[in-house]
Amino acid sequence: MTQSNIMPGFRPALAYTLFYLCLVVLIPLSTLVFKSLQLSWTDYLEIISNTRVVSSFRVSFGTSLIAALVAGLFGFVIAWVLVRYPFPGKRFLDALIDLPFALPTAVAGVILATIFQPSGLLGKWLMSSFGVQVAYKPLGIVVALIFIGIPFVVRTVEPVLQEFDTTMEEAASSLGATRLQVFTQVIFPNIFPALLTGVSLAFARGVGEYGSVIFIAGNLPYVSEIVPLLIITKLEQYQYAGATAIALTMLLVSFLLLLIVNLLQLWARRRSGQI
């Protein structure tokens, strides 16, 4: 007697999944790799070691990392408030979190640039009060990436907080643990893998973000020029070899960083006993 499959239609589903991955992911990426193979190793190193290219990589990955960490902090606080506390307007705030998902990135960039430019509502106040210029600086890129990154953290952490067993907190409190000890030793270790996932998603989105950044960044070479903009500039100048080399390098660096994040997530889950 043969054992029936738990999931009916496994083979068609697997075939469709592989077809989708090949069509949408593997074929475009393989085209990028094959196009890069037309360059010699010397030409490739000459392109990616250019000072303007190195500076754009520093801006993209540096601002994305800072924005992801800030989004992780504020996203965790927002998710905590939405799950743990009832208050008027909670449903409205919960719906507002998804606004960056629905809002076109170019529209978000224009709005942020208008608000934070030196003559804008917040930009003027920051300049006069603290002497800080946000728009047309790397700080403006960080602000834009925080705006689009927070929803990833909130929507990743929120379900874990909802499913968290509060009896664990009560047991720790009954044993004499303080609120800080309950949070650091009971709650946070269970939330950390989800928080790390949200931060990694925000970072990955920030590295490749274009629409919400170009309007507020200023796009000054060596100052606030991001890698996606540099790739588009190369394409507009018909420098396909340079654009391909930069794109491949960005792909490899992003893949390496995400691999490290996934290993950290695996380690965190093992520490928390989830696997």
C-alpha positions as a printed Julia matrix, in Angstrom:
275×3 Matrix{Float64}:
  0.0    0.0     0.0
  1.55   3.28   -1.08
  1.53   6.25    1.23
 -0.38   9.23   -0.14
  1.3   12.61   -0.32
  0.4   15.1     2.36
  0.26  17.89   -0.21
 -1.73  16.95   -3.34
 -0.41  18.33   -6.61
  3.15  18.59   -5.33
  4.8   18.0    -8.7
  2.8   20.62  -10.64
  3.33  23.11   -7.81
  7.07  22.43   -7.77
  7.27  22.71  -11.56
  5.42  26.03  -11.5
  7.69  27.33   -8.72
 10.85  26.4   -10.62
  9.46  27.91  -13.82
  8.61  31.13  -12.0
 12.05  31.34  -10.39
 13.8   30.73  -13.7
 11.67  33.23  -15.59
 11.7   36.06  -13.06
 14.92  35.57  -11.1
 17.48  33.19  -12.58
 17.32  34.2   -16.25
 17.73  37.97  -15.62
 20.54  37.36  -13.13
 22.3   34.89  -15.41
 22.08  37.45  -18.23
 23.8   39.97  -15.96
 26.55  37.47  -15.16
 27.08  36.47  -18.8
 27.22  40.11  -19.86
 29.86  40.75  -17.19
 31.96  37.85  -18.47
 32.61  39.85  -21.63
 34.83  42.11  -19.53
 38.36  41.15  -18.68
 39.35  40.96  -15.04
 41.48  44.08  -15.43
 38.63  46.06  -16.97
 36.25  44.89  -14.26
 38.6   45.95  -11.46
 39.23  49.27  -13.14
 35.49  50.0   -13.27
 34.58  49.03   -9.71
 37.7   50.6    -8.17
 36.91  54.0    -9.62
 36.67  56.55   -6.81
 33.2   57.67   -7.88
 31.93  54.08   -7.92
 33.47  53.29   -4.54
 31.95  56.45   -3.09
 28.49  55.53   -4.41
 28.78  52.07   -2.85
 29.76  53.63    0.45
 26.75  55.96    0.31
 24.25  53.24   -0.66
 25.29  50.56    1.8
 26.15  52.98    4.62
 22.86  54.86    4.52
 20.89  51.62    4.06
 22.51  50.07    7.12
 21.91  53.14    9.29
 18.32  53.46    8.08
 17.63  49.76    8.68
 18.93  49.96   12.26
 16.87  53.07   13.01
 13.82  51.49   11.36
 14.39  48.4    13.5
 14.3   50.46   16.68
 11.25  52.56   15.84
  9.5   49.69   14.06
  9.82  47.52   17.16
  8.4   50.28   19.35
  5.48  50.82   16.96
  4.73  47.09   16.78
  4.89  46.85   20.57
  2.43  49.73   21.01
  0.03  48.34   18.4
 -0.03  44.9    20.02
  0.14  45.68   23.73
 -1.91  48.87   24.19
 -5.48  49.8    23.2
 -5.94  53.48   22.33
 -8.21  55.66   20.17
 -7.24  55.7    16.51
 -5.37  52.42   16.73
 -6.91  51.04   13.53
 -6.08  54.25   11.66
 -2.45  54.12   12.81
 -2.24  50.44   11.92
 -3.46  51.2     8.4
 -1.12  54.19    8.14
  1.88  51.9     8.63
  1.24  50.35    5.21
  1.21  53.72    3.44
  4.8   53.41    2.13
  3.78  50.11    0.48
  0.9   51.73   -1.42
  2.44  55.14   -2.07
  4.55  55.39   -5.26
  8.18  55.83   -4.27
  8.61  58.87   -6.52
  5.68  60.58   -4.79
  7.22  59.81   -1.41
 10.53  61.25   -2.58
  8.92  64.48   -3.78
  7.0   64.88   -0.51
 10.07  64.26    1.65
 12.2   66.61   -0.46
  9.56  69.33   -0.2
  9.31  68.99    3.58
 13.02  68.69    4.36
 14.53  71.1     1.84
 16.18  74.18    3.44
 13.07  76.28    2.76
 10.64  73.49    3.65
  8.49  73.13    6.75
 10.83  70.86    8.72
 14.01  71.64    6.82
 13.84  75.34    7.66
 13.27  74.59   11.35
 16.15  72.1    11.5
 18.49  74.57    9.8
 17.57  77.5    12.05
 17.44  75.54   15.31
 20.2   72.95   14.94
 22.08  73.89   11.79
 21.26  70.5    10.26
 20.52  70.17    6.55
 18.61  67.03    5.63
 17.74  67.37    1.95
 20.5   67.03   -0.64
 22.74  65.31    1.88
 23.29  61.65    2.88
 21.06  62.36    5.87
 18.18  62.89    3.45
 18.79  59.44    2.0
 18.64  57.94    5.5
 15.33  59.7     6.18
 13.81  58.39    2.94
 15.01  54.85    3.61
 13.64  54.93    7.16
 10.27  55.95    5.75
 10.11  52.96    3.42
 11.82  50.53    5.83
  9.71  50.84    8.99
  6.7   48.91    7.58
  8.92  45.87    6.95
  9.96  45.79   10.61
  6.47  46.42   11.99
  4.78  43.78    9.86
  7.47  41.24   10.68
  7.55  41.77   14.44
  3.83  42.36   15.01
  2.63  38.75   14.39
  5.32  37.36   16.68
  4.29  39.71   19.47
  0.65  38.73   18.98
  1.47  35.03   19.3
  3.82  35.48   22.24
  2.67  33.57   25.33
  2.19  36.15   28.08
  2.17  33.42   30.72
  5.96  33.32   30.33
  6.1   36.94   31.48
  3.8   36.21   34.4
  5.92  33.23   35.43
  9.11  35.32   35.32
  7.47  38.09   37.34
  6.21  35.62   39.93
  9.78  34.4    40.36
 10.93  37.9    41.23
 12.18  39.17   37.87
 11.99  42.9    37.25
 10.32  44.36   34.17
 13.71  44.96   32.58
 14.76  41.37   33.24
 11.48  40.06   31.83
 12.0   42.07   28.67
 15.7   41.31   28.15
 15.65  37.64   29.15
 12.16  36.45   28.2
 10.57  38.68   25.57
 13.44  40.0    23.49
 15.18  36.63   22.82
 11.92  35.34   21.34
 11.33  38.49   19.29
 14.91  38.98   18.1
 14.8   36.57   15.08
 11.72  38.35   13.7
 13.27  41.74   14.41
 16.44  40.71   12.6
 14.34  39.55    9.64
 12.55  42.9     9.49
 15.84  44.82    9.65
 17.34  42.68    6.88
 14.28  43.27    4.69
 14.51  47.02    5.31
 18.21  46.93    4.48
 17.67  44.95    1.27
 14.93  47.33    0.16
 17.1   50.34    0.98
 20.1   49.16   -1.02
 18.11  48.99   -4.24
 15.78  51.94   -3.58
 15.71  54.62   -6.27
 12.45  56.53   -6.57
 12.15  57.9    -3.04
 15.86  58.77   -2.83
 16.8   60.7    -5.97
 14.62  63.7    -5.16
 15.95  64.23   -1.65
 19.54  63.06   -2.13
 20.83  65.86   -4.34
 22.7   63.23   -6.37
 26.09  64.87   -5.94
 29.0   62.62   -6.97
 31.24  61.63   -4.03
 28.63  63.05   -1.61
 25.09  61.72   -2.09
 25.13  59.68   -5.29
 23.66  56.19   -4.85
 24.57  53.08   -6.84
 21.21  52.68   -8.69
 21.51  56.25   -9.95
 25.09  55.64  -11.09
 23.98  52.53  -12.99
 21.22  54.5   -14.75
 23.73  57.25  -15.56
 26.04  54.69  -17.16
 23.17  53.27  -19.21
 22.12  56.73  -20.41
 25.71  57.29  -21.55
 25.67  53.91  -23.36
 28.38  52.58  -21.05
 26.77  49.15  -20.8
 29.97  47.44  -19.65
 30.36  49.82  -16.72
 26.7   49.55  -15.73
 26.87  45.75  -15.86
 30.02  45.57  -13.76
 28.59  47.87  -11.1
 25.28  45.98  -11.03
 27.05  42.62  -10.67
 29.19  43.93   -7.82
 26.11  45.27   -6.07
 24.4   41.92   -6.53
 27.33  39.99   -5.06
 27.77  42.32   -2.08
 24.04  42.31   -1.35
 23.91  38.51   -1.57
 26.87  38.19    0.8
 25.34  40.56    3.35
 21.96  38.82    3.2
 23.7   35.45    3.62
 25.37  36.76    6.78
 22.01  38.04    8.04
 20.37  34.67    7.37
 23.13  32.91    9.3
 22.56  35.32   12.19
 18.83  34.57   12.04
 19.54  30.84   12.18
 21.84  31.34   15.15
 19.25  33.52   16.92
 16.5   30.94   16.39
 18.69  28.2    17.78
 19.51  30.33   20.8
 15.83  31.02   21.41
 14.93  27.35   20.95
 12.61  27.88   17.97
 14.4   25.21   15.89
